Amino acid sequence: MDSKMLSEKPVGVVGAGSFGTAIANILAEKSKVLLYARNESVVDHIEKKGISSGQLLHENVSGSNELEEIASKCDIIFPIVPSSNFRSLIKDFSEYLHPYHILIHGTKGLDVSIQDETQESTKLNRNQVRTMSEIIQDESLVVRVGCLAGPNLARELADKQPAATVVASHFDEVIQAGIRLLRNDRFQVYGSQDLIGVELCGVLKNIIAIASGALSGMGYGENARALLISRGMVEMIYLGRALGGNTEAFIGLAGVGDLVATCSSTLSRNFTVGYRLAQGENLQQITDSMDETAEGINTIRIAKKLTNFYKVRAPILEMLHKVLFENLTVEEALQYLMKYPLNVDIDFL
């Protein structure tokens, strides 16, 4: 697929949230972009005002609320919607998708597709949990699938600050297409063949970001955050390997890079959840007042069941689960973690 073909056809972005809009603007520097929003009023705002999620849109971005139009006009599509809506979106999209399409998603979450009678089980195995790339393959004819992951806080991308991302896929053609479309003077793009590992990095770091926000909410400083990030990385690697990822992905940009960014920034939705928990708000109050999804909340629920099945040691995850769903206070969780018996620093290499 040569660059001339790419420049002649628009690129699709499905999802006009803050991250989807930021990616649409980056893509628009090299291509025409069709930005899909389900809500007609959002599309109307895109078309008449040139604004989406509070961001001024590049002149090459147009709005659409027709999935059929996106599929018919675009060979390369970036689905960027919350994980809770991802499967239903791909199901609706699937009748218009063909094997020639390339889909590179930017959603950092997991999907549990099991029978209702098992939903309350305390354990889940890998066969019951799907990444977003697996949902695309489950629900459509698309073969060439990839994902975006890395330290990509939407606000900073919108402000055109320097950043980088990883495009991961089993297909080199997908990686090269992502690099060609997205890379510019302030946005570096790397490639990886470890699709599952890179997806899991983006998913699991949200757990640790919530914990980091809680530390800040309690007034603790950088020593405590550094401790959390380093131990959190160990937990991510343990669980990530159990689910089919490679250690290398976790020590790269999509792993430690994204982890540091989301654990250190008040722009992170997951960080904000932890901060507000430590300030005394409950989970319902926090989620009811947030405009966009904090993926880490659902990830904690799913990951706890996975650690139960695979017998993975994950004390940070365990304490967060108790804080979110079992009424443990943040202070009690921290006291437990500081007393947790760990004698070896690195034991996964």
C-alpha positions as CSV (number, residue, x, y, z in Angstrom):
1,M,0.0,0.0,0.0
2,D,1.8,3.1,-1.2
3,S,1.7,6.6,0.3
4,K,-0.2,8.0,-2.7
5,M,-3.1,5.6,-2.0
6,L,-3.1,6.6,1.6
7,S,-3.2,10.3,0.9
8,E,-6.1,9.9,-1.6
9,K,-8.5,8.3,0.9
10,P,-9.6,9.8,4.2
11,V,-8.7,8.1,7.4
12,G,-11.5,7.2,9.8
13,V,-11.6,7.9,13.6
14,V,-14.5,6.3,15.4
15,G,-15.1,8.1,18.7
16,A,-15.1,11.9,19.3
17,G,-13.9,11.9,22.9
18,S,-10.8,13.8,24.0
19,F,-8.3,11.1,22.8
20,G,-10.1,10.3,19.6
21,T,-10.3,14.0,18.7
22,A,-6.6,14.5,19.5
23,I,-5.7,11.6,17.2
24,A,-8.0,12.9,14.5
25,N,-6.1,16.2,14.6
26,I,-2.7,14.5,14.4
27,L,-3.9,12.4,11.4
28,A,-5.4,15.5,9.7
29,E,-1.9,16.9,9.3
30,K,-1.3,14.4,6.5
31,S,-4.8,13.1,5.5
32,K,-8.4,14.0,5.3
33,V,-10.1,12.6,8.4
34,L,-13.7,11.4,9.0
35,L,-14.5,11.7,12.7
36,Y,-17.5,9.5,13.8
37,A,-19.7,10.4,16.7
38,R,-22.9,8.5,17.4
39,N,-24.8,11.7,18.6
40,E,-26.0,13.9,15.7
41,S,-25.6,17.0,17.8
42,V,-21.9,16.3,18.3
43,V,-21.5,15.8,14.5
44,D,-23.4,19.1,14.0
45,H,-21.0,20.8,16.4
46,I,-18.0,19.3,14.5
47,E,-19.4,20.5,11.2
48,K,-20.6,24.0,12.1
49,K,-18.2,25.0,14.9
50,G,-15.1,22.9,14.0
51,I,-14.9,21.8,17.7
52,S,-14.9,18.3,19.3
53,S,-14.4,17.6,23.0
54,G,-13.4,21.2,23.5
55,Q,-10.6,20.9,20.9
56,L,-10.4,23.1,17.8
57,L,-10.4,20.8,14.8
58,H,-7.9,20.8,11.9
59,E,-9.6,21.9,8.7
60,N,-9.1,18.4,7.2
61,V,-11.4,16.9,9.8
62,S,-15.1,16.3,8.9
63,G,-17.8,14.8,11.1
64,S,-20.1,11.8,10.4
65,N,-22.6,9.7,12.4
66,E,-22.8,7.0,9.7
67,L,-20.7,3.9,10.3
68,E,-21.4,2.9,6.7
69,E,-19.9,6.1,5.4
70,I,-16.8,5.6,7.5
71,A,-16.3,2.0,6.2
72,S,-17.0,2.9,2.6
73,K,-14.7,5.9,2.4
74,C,-11.9,4.8,4.7
75,D,-9.5,1.8,4.4
76,I,-7.7,2.6,7.6
77,I,-9.9,3.3,10.7
78,F,-9.0,4.1,14.3
79,P,-11.7,3.0,16.8
80,I,-11.3,4.9,20.0
81,V,-14.4,4.3,22.3
82,P,-14.7,3.1,25.9
83,S,-14.2,-0.6,26.3
84,S,-17.7,-1.0,27.7
85,N,-19.1,0.1,24.3
86,F,-16.4,-1.4,22.1
87,R,-18.0,-4.8,21.3
88,S,-21.4,-3.3,20.5
89,L,-19.8,-0.7,18.3
90,I,-17.8,-3.4,16.3
91,K,-21.0,-5.5,16.0
92,D,-22.8,-2.5,14.5
93,F,-19.8,-1.7,12.3
94,S,-19.2,-5.3,11.2
95,E,-21.7,-5.4,8.3
96,Y,-19.8,-2.6,6.6
97,L,-16.3,-3.9,7.3
98,H,-14.2,-6.0,4.9
99,P,-10.9,-7.9,4.9
100,Y,-9.2,-5.0,3.1
101,H,-9.8,-2.7,6.1
102,I,-7.1,-1.9,8.7
103,L,-8.3,-1.1,12.2
104,I,-5.9,0.4,14.8
105,H,-7.7,0.9,18.1
106,G,-6.8,3.2,20.9
107,T,-9.0,1.7,23.7
108,K,-7.2,0.7,26.9
109,G,-9.6,-1.8,28.5
110,L,-10.7,-5.4,28.7
111,D,-14.0,-7.1,27.8
112,V,-15.6,-10.0,29.6
113,S,-17.9,-12.1,27.4
114,I,-19.2,-14.9,29.5
115,Q,-22.6,-16.2,30.4
116,D,-24.6,-14.3,33.0
117,E,-24.5,-17.2,35.5
118,T,-20.7,-16.9,35.6
119,Q,-20.5,-13.1,36.0
120,E,-20.3,-13.3,39.8
121,S,-17.5,-15.9,39.8
122,T,-14.4,-14.9,41.8
123,K,-12.2,-16.2,39.0
124,L,-11.7,-15.6,35.3
125,N,-9.3,-17.2,32.9
126,R,-7.8,-15.8,29.7
127,N,-10.3,-17.5,27.5
128,Q,-13.1,-15.5,29.1
129,V,-11.4,-12.1,28.7
130,R,-10.8,-10.4,25.4
131,T,-8.6,-7.5,24.4
132,M,-10.0,-4.9,21.9
133,S,-8.0,-6.4,19.0
134,E,-9.6,-9.8,19.8
135,I,-13.1,-8.3,19.8
136,I,-12.4,-6.8,16.3
137,Q,-11.4,-10.3,15.1
138,D,-14.3,-12.0,16.9
139,E,-17.0,-9.7,15.5
140,S,-15.8,-8.7,12.0
141,L,-14.0,-9.9,8.9
142,V,-11.1,-7.6,9.6
143,V,-7.8,-9.4,9.8
144,R,-5.2,-6.6,9.9
145,V,-5.6,-5.2,13.4
146,G,-3.4,-3.1,15.6
147,C,-3.5,-0.9,18.6
148,L,-2.1,2.5,19.9
149,A,-0.5,2.6,23.3
150,G,1.9,4.9,25.1
151,P,2.1,8.1,27.2
152,N,-0.6,9.9,25.3
153,L,-2.5,12.2,27.6
154,A,-5.1,13.8,25.3
155,R,-4.8,17.3,26.7
156,E,-1.1,17.4,26.0
157,L,-1.6,16.0,22.5
158,A,-4.2,18.7,21.9
159,D,-1.8,21.3,23.0
160,K,0.8,20.0,20.5
161,Q,3.3,19.1,23.1
162,P,6.0,16.5,22.2
163,A,4.9,12.9,22.7
164,A,5.3,9.4,21.3
165,T,3.2,6.3,20.9
166,V,3.6,2.6,19.9
167,V,1.6,1.0,17.1
168,A,1.5,-2.7,17.7
169,S,0.3,-5.4,15.3
170,H,1.2,-8.9,14.1
171,F,1.3,-7.3,10.6
172,D,4.2,-5.1,9.6
173,E,1.9,-3.4,7.0
174,V,-0.3,-2.2,9.9
175,I,2.7,-0.9,11.8
176,Q,4.1,0.9,8.8
177,A,0.7,2.5,8.0
178,G,0.3,3.7,11.6
179,I,3.8,5.2,11.5
180,R,3.3,6.9,8.2
181,L,0.0,8.4,9.1
182,L,0.8,9.6,12.7
183,R,4.4,10.5,12.9
184,N,5.3,14.2,12.7
185,D,7.9,16.6,14.1
186,R,6.5,16.4,17.6
187,F,4.8,13.0,17.7
188,Q,7.2,10.0,17.4
189,V,5.8,6.6,16.6
190,Y,7.4,3.2,17.3
191,G,6.4,-0.2,16.2
192,S,5.9,-3.5,18.0
193,Q,4.9,-7.0,16.9
194,D,3.7,-7.9,20.5
195,L,0.1,-6.8,20.0
196,I,-1.3,-8.5,23.1
197,G,1.6,-7.4,25.3
198,V,1.3,-3.7,24.2
199,E,-2.5,-3.8,24.7
200,L,-2.1,-5.3,28.2
201,C,0.4,-2.5,29.1
202,G,-2.2,0.1,28.3
203,V,-4.8,-1.8,30.3
204,L,-2.9,-2.6,33.4
205,K,-1.1,0.7,34.0
206,N,-4.5,2.2,34.7
207,I,-4.7,0.2,37.9
208,I,-1.5,1.7,39.2
209,A,-2.5,5.2,38.1
210,I,-5.5,5.0,40.4
211,A,-3.2,4.0,43.3
212,S,-0.9,6.9,42.4
213,G,-3.7,9.4,42.5
214,A,-4.6,8.0,46.0
215,L,-1.1,8.6,47.2
216,S,-1.2,12.2,46.0
217,G,-4.7,12.7,47.5
218,M,-3.2,11.7,50.9
219,G,-0.4,14.2,50.5
220,Y,2.5,11.9,49.9
221,G,5.4,12.8,47.7
222,E,7.8,11.5,45.1
223,N,9.5,8.8,47.2
224,A,6.1,7.1,47.7
225,R,5.2,7.5,44.0
226,A,8.5,6.0,42.9
227,L,7.9,3.0,45.2
228,L,4.4,2.5,43.8
229,I,5.5,2.8,40.2
230,S,8.4,0.3,40.6
231,R,6.3,-2.2,42.5
232,G,3.3,-1.6,40.2
233,M,5.5,-2.4,37.2
234,V,6.3,-5.8,38.8
235,E,2.6,-6.6,39.2
236,M,1.9,-5.5,35.6
237,I,4.6,-7.9,34.3
238,Y,3.4,-10.8,36.4
239,L,-0.2,-10.5,35.3
240,G,0.7,-9.5,31.7
241,R,2.9,-12.6,31.3
242,A,0.1,-14.8,32.7
243,L,-2.2,-13.4,30.0
244,G,0.1,-13.8,27.1
245,G,2.2,-10.7,26.9
246,N,6.0,-10.4,26.8
247,T,8.2,-8.7,29.5
248,E,9.8,-6.5,26.8
249,A,6.6,-4.7,26.1
250,F,6.3,-3.6,29.7
251,I,9.7,-2.1,30.0
252,G,9.2,0.0,26.8
253,L,7.2,3.1,26.0
254,A,3.8,1.4,26.1
255,G,4.6,0.0,29.6
256,V,6.9,2.0,31.8
257,G,6.5,5.1,29.6
258,D,2.7,5.2,29.9
259,L,2.8,4.2,33.5
260,V,5.0,7.1,34.5
261,A,2.9,9.6,32.6
262,T,-0.5,8.5,34.0
263,C,0.9,8.0,37.5
264,S,2.3,11.6,37.6
265,S,-0.4,13.7,35.9
266,T,-3.6,15.2,37.1
267,L,-4.8,15.1,33.5
268,S,-5.2,11.3,33.8
269,R,-8.8,10.3,34.6
270,N,-7.6,7.2,36.5
271,F,-5.2,9.3,38.6
272,T,-8.2,11.6,39.4
273,V,-10.3,8.7,40.6
274,G,-7.6,7.7,43.1
275,Y,-7.1,11.3,44.2
276,R,-10.8,11.8,44.9
277,L,-11.0,8.5,46.7
278,A,-8.3,9.6,49.1
279,Q,-10.1,12.9,49.6
280,G,-13.1,11.0,51.0
281,E,-15.5,10.7,48.0
282,N,-17.0,7.3,47.2
283,L,-16.8,5.6,43.8
284,Q,-20.4,6.4,42.9
285,Q,-19.9,10.1,43.5
286,I,-16.8,10.1,41.4
287,T,-18.1,8.2,38.4
288,D,-21.4,10.1,38.3
289,S,-19.5,13.4,37.9
290,M,-16.9,12.3,35.3
291,D,-17.5,13.2,31.6
292,E,-15.4,10.3,30.3
293,T,-14.7,6.7,31.4
294,A,-11.8,5.9,33.8
295,E,-11.0,2.5,32.4
296,G,-9.0,1.4,35.5
297,I,-12.2,0.9,37.6
298,N,-13.5,-1.9,35.5
299,T,-10.0,-3.2,34.9
300,I,-9.5,-3.7,38.6
301,R,-12.7,-5.7,38.8
302,I,-11.6,-8.0,36.0
303,A,-7.9,-8.2,36.9
304,K,-8.7,-9.3,40.4
305,K,-10.5,-12.3,39.1
306,L,-7.7,-13.1,36.7
307,T,-5.1,-13.0,39.5
308,N,-7.3,-15.3,41.6
309,F,-7.3,-17.8,38.7
310,Y,-3.6,-17.6,37.8
311,K,-2.5,-17.2,41.4
312,V,-0.5,-14.1,40.6
313,R,0.9,-12.0,43.5
314,A,-0.6,-8.5,43.2
315,P,-0.9,-6.8,46.6
316,I,-1.5,-3.3,45.0
317,L,-4.3,-4.6,42.9
318,E,-5.8,-6.5,45.8
319,M,-5.8,-3.4,48.1
320,L,-7.3,-1.2,45.4
321,H,-10.1,-3.8,44.8
322,K,-10.9,-3.6,48.6
323,V,-10.9,0.2,48.5
324,L,-13.2,0.4,45.4
325,F,-15.6,-2.4,46.2
326,E,-15.2,-3.6,49.8
327,N,-15.1,-0.3,51.8
328,L,-11.5,-0.4,52.9
329,T,-10.1,3.1,53.4
330,V,-7.1,4.3,51.4
331,E,-5.2,4.8,54.6
332,E,-5.8,1.2,55.7
333,A,-4.7,-0.1,52.3
334,L,-1.5,1.9,52.4
335,Q,-0.7,0.6,55.9
336,Y,-1.2,-3.0,54.7
337,L,1.1,-2.4,51.6
338,M,3.9,-1.0,53.7
339,K,3.9,-4.1,55.9
340,Y,3.7,-6.5,53.0
341,P,6.6,-9.0,53.2
342,L,8.8,-8.5,50.1
343,N,12.5,-9.4,50.3
344,V,13.5,-9.4,46.6
345,D,13.4,-6.3,44.4
346,I,13.4,-7.8,40.9
347,D,12.5,-11.4,40.5
348,F,10.9,-11.6,37.0
349,L,14.0,-11.6,34.8
